[in-house]
Amino acid sequence: MRTALSRVPGNARAALGVFLVSVTLVLLVLRYALGVDGSTLLVGIVLLAVGLWMTNLLDPTLVGVFVIGAIWLTQSGERALVGFTYPATWLVVFGIVMGEAIERSGLSGRFERILYERLLPTGEVTNPEQVYRKLLVVLCLVGAGLALVVPSAMVRVLVMAPVVTEIGARFTRDSARVGIFTGPLVATYYSGTGVQTGSLPNVVVVDILQTSGGVEVSWVEWLLTMFPIMGVARAVLVAVVVARLCRPAGTDFDSPEPTRGTVDDQSWKMTVLLLFGVVIWLTDAWHGLHPAFGALVVVLLALLPPFDILSVDTLEDVDVSIALFVAAVFAIADGLTATDVAGQAARTLLGTIPEPTSLAGSIVFTFGVTLVSMLFLEGAAVASILTPVLLESVSAAHATPVVMAEAVALGTYFFPYQSGVLIAILGEGVVETKQLIVIASACSIASTVLLVPLQFAVLVLLS
């Protein structure tokens, strides 16, 4: 994964290294010589990490390693390494391996050929730019559709990644390859806001709404209220934004050979494994197992007879270092939550702003507060901290539209550190950190300006 660091001169990189070492020494002095409170130092660590991740001066994984070490020095080893105990961290690891299996089995190539047969029945490509835009829209809509059947956004991204990577490789320009890769993955992630089970923050806010607020929202009610705008329209908007940002001008397109014969054994085996995984993911309400378990089962079976899609040797070629970034993000969230720094900040923020009296005002207020909170914490952590505080300030009649407005903000991202899913997209090594920040931010801004007002109008009219 290339970052801005690869373009920084050697002396500057050395200076950045000296800077991090100096910061570590300062933390040691402050914590153990001067006795500064660990929660105060944690805030400083978070601000430094957020600044480094925003500016992309250092590889995100390197910053993650620094964060883990700094939290270990100022808090405890248990708190620093807590991210490795989160199932979501291992879902990233198993998902990357699963993506390798999908690619090696030939399933991604098979899907690619089927897609071309539907979109390009003649097999001739006279206008590659038109093919690019058509593929982008279709793949983004496929991503939105996956949100209906695969609950975990991380799983959707990791399953789609090898497919869109192979499709994008048909284009000769880097901008076209990045667009075909990033657009559908961002679309399937952002579209999850429109499905109650489509993202983890959604699940968290609905659970708190039910347990703390005593209000139940059905899956169908959420779908009818949110999916047309936050699902379908959002996916199309992502395709339009990405097509503008990643223009394929002057690109050529390498058409695949026509499909001959039947599906090869490896593709068929991988299809069976994925269907088995989908069954596990769809029945999570019954068995209660995290989506990481389904990914683990798929990976394990791919390694064993009679499937034999992967071998132990192939695992040596799989880069899962991005898990260090994920673990650092979760360590920050856990530290801010355990020390009540995040809770105090949320209460202070809400206390400094006059509470709105109208439903429309409450919706806009909730969206804004949540969006600001998202700049410092991962989405699920914000949902767990902020939702109970928000429910205390609204009536039961307004609780449902308010948490839906919160969910819209929780599905609006700008920087990879805000979300493990964006980190997983980076981990595929196709898109650079700066490119992903630009694409995610542009999609979020466009969605906020064009779609969020429409969604809020729907929430007000239906309440």
matplotlib code that plots the C-alpha trace (Angstrom):
import matplotlib.pyplot as plt

x = [0.0, 1.7, 1.2, 2.5, 5.5, 6.9, 7.2, 8.8, 12.6, 14.8, 15.8, 12.2, 11.2, 14.1, 12.8, 9.3, 10.8, 12.8, 9.6, 7.7, 10.5, 10.6, 6.9, 7.2, 10.0, 7.8, 4.9, 7.2, 8.3, 4.8, 3.3, 6.0, 8.1, 5.5, 2.5, 0.2, -3.2, -3.4, -6.7, -5.2, -2.3, -4.8, -6.5, -3.1, -2.3, -5.7, -5.3, -1.8, -2.9, -5.9, -3.6, -1.2, -4.0, -5.6, -2.4, -1.2, 2.4, 3.0, 1.7, -1.6, -0.3, 2.9, 0.8, -1.4, 1.7, 2.8, -0.7, -0.7, 2.7, 1.7, -1.5, 0.5, 2.9, 0.2, -2.6, -2.0, -1.0, -4.5, -6.0, -3.4, -4.0, -7.8, -8.3, -6.9, -9.7, -12.4, -14.0, -14.1, -10.3, -10.1, -12.9, -10.5, -7.8, -10.1, -11.8, -8.5, -7.6, -11.1, -10.6, -7.4, -9.4, -12.0, -9.3, -7.4, -10.5, -11.3, -14.7, -14.1, -13.1, -16.3, -18.5, -16.6, -17.3, -21.0, -21.3, -19.7, -22.1, -25.0, -23.7, -21.7, -23.7, -21.8, -18.4, -17.1, -16.0, -16.0, -16.2, -14.3, -15.3, -19.0, -18.3, -16.6, -19.5, -22.0, -20.0, -19.6, -23.4, -24.2, -21.6, -22.6, -26.2, -25.1, -23.3, -26.5, -28.4, -25.8, -26.7, -30.1, -28.7, -25.2, -25.5, -21.8, -20.5, -17.0, -17.9, -19.6, -16.5, -14.1, -16.2, -16.6, -12.9, -11.3, -14.2, -13.9, -10.1, -10.2, -12.8, -10.8, -7.6, -9.2, -8.8, -5.4, -5.6, -5.0, -7.9, -10.3, -9.0, -9.3, -12.8, -14.1, -12.5, -13.4, -16.9, -18.7, -17.0, -17.9, -21.4, -22.1, -20.7, -22.7, -25.9, -25.9, -27.4, -30.6, -30.9, -31.4, -28.9, -26.7, -24.1, -22.9, -23.8, -27.4, -27.6, -26.2, -28.6, -31.6, -30.6, -30.2, -33.5, -35.2, -33.5, -33.2, -36.0, -38.5, -39.3, -39.1, -38.3, -39.0, -36.6, -39.3, -40.1, -36.4, -36.1, -39.2, -38.1, -34.4, -33.4, -34.9, -32.7, -29.9, -29.6, -30.5, -30.1, -26.9, -25.4, -26.2, -24.8, -21.5, -21.3, -21.8, -19.2, -16.6, -17.1, -16.3, -13.3, -11.8, -12.2, -11.3, -10.4, -8.1, -8.4, -8.5, -10.4, -9.2, -12.3, -12.3, -12.4, -15.9, -17.0, -16.6, -17.9, -19.1, -17.9, -14.5, -14.3, -12.5, -15.1, -17.9, -16.3, -15.8, -19.4, -20.5, -18.3, -19.6, -23.2, -22.4, -20.9, -24.0, -26.2, -24.2, -24.3, -28.0, -28.9, -26.9, -30.1, -30.6, -27.1, -25.7, -22.2, -20.2, -19.7, -16.1, -17.1, -18.6, -15.5, -13.4, -15.4, -15.1, -11.3, -10.9, -12.9, -11.0, -7.8, -9.1, -10.0, -12.1, -12.0, -8.2, -8.6, -5.8, -2.7, -0.8, 2.0, -0.3, -1.0, 2.5, 1.8, -1.3, -0.6, -2.7, -0.6, -3.6, -5.0, -2.6, -4.4, -7.8, -6.6, -5.3, -8.6, -10.4, -7.9, -8.5, -12.3, -12.0, -9.7, -11.9, -14.9, -13.4, -11.9, -15.3, -13.4, -15.8, -18.9, -17.9, -17.1, -20.5, -22.3, -20.4, -21.0, -24.7, -24.8, -23.3, -25.9, -29.6, -31.9, -34.2, -37.9, -39.2, -38.7, -36.9, -34.5, -33.8, -33.0, -30.6, -29.1, -28.5, -27.0, -24.5, -23.5, -23.0, -20.9, -18.6, -18.2, -17.4, -14.2, -12.6, -14.2, -15.1, -18.8, -19.9, -18.2, -20.0, -23.3, -22.9, -21.8, -24.0, -27.4, -28.3, -27.5, -29.6, -32.6, -32.6, -33.3, -36.2, -39.7, -40.6, -42.6, -39.5, -37.0, -37.2, -36.6, -33.9, -31.9, -32.5, -30.9, -28.1, -27.6, -27.4, -24.5, -22.9, -22.8, -21.0, -17.2, -14.3, -11.2, -10.2, -9.5, -13.2, -14.0, -12.6, -14.3, -12.4, -9.3, -10.0, -10.5, -7.0, -5.7, -6.4, -3.6, -5.4, -6.2, -3.9, -4.9, -5.2, -7.3, -9.7, -10.0, -10.9, -13.5, -15.1, -15.2, -16.7, -19.3, -20.2, -20.4, -22.5, -24.8, -25.1, -26.0, -28.3, -29.8, -29.8, -32.3, -34.6, -34.2, -34.9, -38.0, -39.2, -38.5, -40.5, -43.4, -43.7, -43.6]
y = [0.0, 3.2, 6.4, 10.0, 8.7, 6.9, 10.3, 12.0, 12.5, 10.2, 13.0, 13.9, 10.3, 10.1, 13.3, 11.8, 8.7, 10.9, 12.8, 9.6, 8.4, 11.9, 11.7, 8.3, 9.6, 12.6, 10.3, 8.3, 11.4, 12.8, 9.5, 8.1, 11.1, 13.8, 11.6, 13.1, 11.2, 8.5, 9.7, 13.1, 11.5, 9.3, 12.4, 13.7, 10.3, 10.4, 13.9, 13.1, 9.9, 11.6, 14.3, 11.8, 9.8, 12.9, 14.2, 10.8, 11.7, 8.1, 4.8, 4.2, 0.8, 2.4, 5.0, 2.1, 0.4, 3.7, 4.1, 0.6, 1.2, 4.6, 3.3, 0.4, 2.9, 5.3, 2.9, -0.9, -3.7, -5.2, -1.9, -1.5, -5.0, -5.1, -4.5, -8.0, -9.5, -7.8, -10.1, -7.3, -7.2, -10.9, -10.4, -8.2, -10.9, -13.8, -11.6, -10.8, -14.5, -15.2, -12.7, -14.5, -17.7, -16.1, -14.8, -18.1, -20.2, -18.2, -17.2, -13.5, -14.1, -16.1, -13.4, -10.9, -12.8, -13.2, -9.5, -8.7, -11.1, -9.2, -5.7, -6.4, -9.0, -8.5, -8.7, -5.7, -2.5, 0.6, 3.1, 2.0, 5.1, 4.2, 0.7, 2.1, 4.2, 1.4, -1.1, 1.4, 2.0, -1.7, -2.7, 0.0, -1.2, -4.8, -3.5, -1.9, -5.2, -7.1, -5.0, -6.7, -10.2, -9.9, -8.1, -7.3, -4.4, -5.8, -9.1, -7.4, -5.4, -8.3, -10.6, -7.9, -6.7, -9.5, -9.3, -5.5, -5.7, -8.2, -6.2, -3.0, -4.6, -4.7, -1.0, 0.5, 3.8, 3.8, 6.2, 3.7, 0.8, 2.8, 3.9, 0.4, -0.9, 1.9, 2.9, -0.4, -1.0, 2.4, 2.0, -1.3, 0.2, 3.4, 1.7, -0.3, 2.7, 2.0, -1.5, -2.1, -5.0, -3.4, -1.9, -2.4, 1.2, 0.6, -2.6, -0.7, 2.2, 0.0, -2.2, 0.8, 2.3, -0.9, -1.5, 2.1, 3.9, 1.0, 1.6, -1.1, -0.6, -3.4, -4.4, -3.7, -0.2, 0.7, -0.6, 1.3, 4.5, 4.5, 2.2, 4.1, 7.2, 5.9, 2.7, 2.8, 6.6, 6.7, 3.9, 5.7, 8.9, 7.2, 5.9, 9.4, 11.0, 8.3, 8.6, 12.3, 11.9, 8.9, 9.8, 7.1, 9.5, 7.7, 4.3, 1.1, -2.0, -5.6, -7.7, -11.2, -14.3, -15.8, -18.3, -21.9, -25.0, -25.2, -23.6, -25.1, -27.1, -24.5, -21.8, -24.1, -25.1, -21.4, -20.7, -23.4, -22.1, -18.5, -19.7, -21.6, -18.4, -16.4, -18.9, -18.3, -14.6, -14.5, -16.6, -14.6, -13.5, -17.2, -18.4, -15.1, -15.7, -12.7, -12.5, -13.2, -16.8, -17.3, -15.9, -18.2, -21.2, -20.3, -19.9, -23.1, -25.2, -23.5, -24.9, -28.4, -31.3, -31.8, -28.0, -27.4, -23.9, -22.6, -24.1, -23.2, -22.0, -19.5, -17.8, -16.6, -14.3, -12.7, -9.3, -8.8, -6.1, -3.8, -5.6, -3.5, -0.4, -1.9, -3.0, 0.5, 2.1, -0.2, 0.4, 4.1, 3.6, 1.2, 3.6, 6.7, 4.7, 3.0, 6.3, 8.0, 10.7, 10.1, 10.1, 13.4, 15.0, 13.9, 15.3, 18.5, 18.9, 18.4, 20.7, 23.6, 23.6, 24.6, 21.6, 22.0, 21.9, 20.7, 17.3, 18.8, 20.7, 17.5, 15.6, 18.2, 18.6, 14.9, 14.6, 17.4, 16.2, 12.7, 13.9, 15.9, 12.9, 10.7, 12.7, 11.2, 7.8, 4.7, 4.6, 1.7, 3.4, 6.7, 4.9, 3.1, 6.3, 9.0, 7.2, 6.9, 10.6, 11.6, 9.5, 11.3, 14.6, 13.5, 12.2, 8.6, 9.8, 11.4, 8.6, 6.6, 9.4, 10.8, 7.5, 7.1, 10.6, 9.4, 6.3, 8.5, 10.4, 7.2, 6.1, 9.3, 8.9, 11.0, 9.3, 5.6, 5.7, 6.3, 2.9, -0.6, -1.2, 1.7, 0.3, -3.1, -1.3, 0.2, -3.2, -4.5, -2.3, -1.0, 2.5, 4.9, 6.5, 10.0, 8.8, 7.0, 10.1, 12.2, 9.7, 9.0, 12.7, 13.6, 10.9, 12.0, 15.7, 15.0, 12.7, 15.3, 18.1, 16.2, 13.2, 13.9, 16.7, 14.4, 11.7, 14.1, 15.3, 11.7, 11.2, 14.3, 13.5, 9.9, 10.9]
z = [0.0, -1.1, 0.9, 0.9, 2.8, -0.3, -2.0, 1.0, 0.8, 2.9, 5.3, 5.9, 6.6, 9.1, 10.7, 11.0, 12.6, 15.1, 15.8, 16.8, 19.0, 20.6, 21.2, 22.9, 25.2, 26.1, 26.9, 29.2, 31.1, 31.4, 32.6, 34.9, 35.9, 36.2, 36.9, 34.3, 34.1, 31.5, 30.2, 29.5, 27.6, 25.7, 24.3, 23.1, 21.5, 19.7, 18.4, 17.1, 15.5, 13.8, 12.5, 11.0, 9.5, 8.0, 6.5, 5.4, 6.3, 7.5, 6.4, 8.4, 9.6, 11.0, 12.8, 14.1, 15.5, 17.2, 18.7, 20.1, 21.7, 23.1, 24.6, 26.2, 27.8, 29.1, 29.8, 29.9, 27.6, 27.9, 26.6, 23.9, 22.5, 23.0, 19.3, 18.5, 20.6, 18.5, 16.0, 13.5, 13.4, 12.5, 10.0, 8.1, 8.3, 7.2, 4.6, 2.9, 2.8, 1.5, -1.3, -2.2, -2.4, -4.6, -7.0, -7.1, -7.7, -10.9, -9.5, -9.9, -13.6, -14.1, -12.7, -14.8, -18.0, -17.1, -16.5, -19.9, -21.6, -20.2, -20.8, -24.0, -25.9, -29.2, -27.4, -29.2, -27.4, -29.5, -26.6, -23.5, -21.6, -22.0, -20.9, -17.8, -16.8, -17.5, -15.4, -12.6, -12.3, -12.5, -10.0, -7.6, -7.8, -7.2, -4.1, -2.9, -3.5, -1.5, 1.5, 1.5, 1.9, 3.5, 6.9, 7.4, 5.3, 5.8, 4.3, 1.3, 0.6, 1.0, -1.2, -3.9, -3.8, -5.9, -8.5, -9.0, -9.0, -11.9, -13.8, -13.3, -14.6, -18.0, -18.3, -19.2, -17.2, -13.5, -12.9, -14.5, -12.5, -9.2, -10.1, -10.9, -7.7, -5.3, -6.5, -5.9, -2.6, -1.3, -2.7, -0.9, 2.3, 2.1, 1.0, 4.2, 5.9, 4.1, 5.6, 9.3, 9.3, 6.6, 9.0, 12.5, 13.7, 12.5, 14.6, 17.6, 17.5, 16.9, 19.9, 22.2, 20.9, 21.9, 25.2, 26.5, 24.6, 24.6, 20.9, 18.3, 14.6, 12.2, 9.5, 6.8, 8.3, 8.2, 4.6, 3.3, 5.0, 4.3, 1.4, -1.6, -0.8, 1.5, -0.5, -4.2, -4.7, -2.7, -4.8, -8.0, -6.6, -5.7, -9.2, -10.6, -8.2, -8.8, -12.6, -12.3, -10.0, -11.8, -15.4, -17.9, -20.8, -23.2, -21.7, -23.6, -22.7, -22.9, -23.7, -22.1, -24.1, -24.6, -22.0, -23.1, -21.4, -17.9, -14.7, -13.7, -10.5, -8.4, -9.3, -8.5, -5.1, -4.2, -5.1, -2.7, 0.1, -0.4, -0.3, 2.9, 4.3, 3.3, 5.1, 8.3, 7.9, 7.2, 10.2, 12.7, 14.5, 15.3, 16.3, 17.5, 15.9, 14.6, 10.8, 11.4, 12.2, 8.8, 7.1, 9.2, 8.2, 4.5, 4.8, 6.7, 4.2, 1.4, 2.9, 3.5, 1.1, -0.9, -1.8, -1.7, -3.1, -1.0, 0.4, 3.5, 1.3, -0.4, 2.9, 3.0, 0.1, 1.8, 3.4, 6.5, 8.1, 7.8, 10.8, 12.9, 11.7, 12.6, 16.0, 16.8, 15.8, 18.2, 20.9, 20.7, 20.8, 23.8, 25.7, 25.1, 26.2, 29.3, 30.6, 29.9, 27.9, 24.9, 27.2, 28.8, 25.5, 24.1, 27.1, 27.0, 23.3, 23.7, 26.8, 24.9, 22.2, 22.8, 22.4, 19.4, 20.0, 16.6, 15.1, 12.1, 14.4, 16.4, 13.2, 11.9, 15.4, 15.8, 12.4, 13.1, 16.5, 15.3, 12.3, 14.5, 16.9, 14.0, 13.4, 16.5, 16.9, 14.8, 13.9, 16.2, 19.1, 18.4, 18.2, 21.5, 23.3, 21.7, 21.2, 24.9, 25.4, 22.4, 23.5, 26.8, 25.0, 22.7, 23.2, 22.5, 19.4, 17.9, 18.9, 15.7, 13.2, 15.4, 15.5, 11.8, 11.3, 13.5, 11.4, 8.3, 9.9, 11.1, 7.5, 6.3, 6.3, 5.2, 6.5, 6.7, 10.4, 11.0, 9.8, 9.7, 6.3, 4.7, 6.2, 4.6, 1.2, 1.6, 2.6, -0.9, -2.2, -5.2, -4.1, -2.2, 1.1, -0.4, -3.3, -0.9, 1.3, -1.8, -3.1, 0.3, 1.2, -2.2, -1.9, 1.7, 0.8, -2.3, -0.3, 2.5, 0.1, -2.3, -0.5, 3.2, 3.0, 1.0, 3.6, 6.5, 4.7, 4.5, 8.2, 9.1, 6.8, 8.1, 11.8]

ax = plt.figure().add_subplot(projection="3d")
ax.plot(x, y, z, "-o")
ax.set_aspect("equal")
plt.show()
